[in-house]
Amino acid sequence: MRAVVDRYRIASNGEIILILYSIDTGQYMDAYLPNPHCLGARARDRTGMIAARKEFTSHCARVTAAWELLGTTLEVAGVGFWNPSKSTRGALPNGAELRPVTNLRVVSGCGVR
């Protein structure tokens, strides 16, 4: 899906949390880039998860624990996960998230034109 990163931060477990906004639907959604050090050697699509995180971190500013506004457009895909906790800004009413993100491409912003 194509989405704009509204804001992002790194969690205490090393996951990068993206709050995505879909211009097409007008909805927010949470997406998570896992910490590569927490992935097992045989994790399904481990290579994709690591590549997605590297694509984001190699183009965008250093991730901190504080929420940062961004506005970068991405093409992003991942595994659908339904989280019963809906406490973040990006939480959809049904709890749907992309967790983990397995494919990511920076389309514009973060120095990409």
C-alpha positions, 0 to 999 in steps of 0.5 A: 500500500502507499502511505505517508509516515505521519510520525515514527519512533523506536520502542524500548525493544528496538522495534521502529513504530510507524504511524501511517496515513493512507491518503486513499482511505483517510485512515491511520494504521500502525506498522512495525519494523522489527529489531533485527537482533530479535529475529530468529535465524529461521524467521519467515521472510527475515531477509525482507524484514531486515531489508525493509528496516534498512531501506527506512533507516538508510534514507530517513533521520536517526530514529529516537524514542520520542515521536518525530513528525515525518511526512515521507511517502512509502510503498509498504507491505507486511503481515496483517496483525490484529492487536486488541490494544487500540491505544496509539494514534494509528490504531484502526478500530478493528486493531489491524496493523502491519506487524511485521513490515516485510517490504518497504520502499521510500517513494519521496521524502527523506532525501528521495525524489 
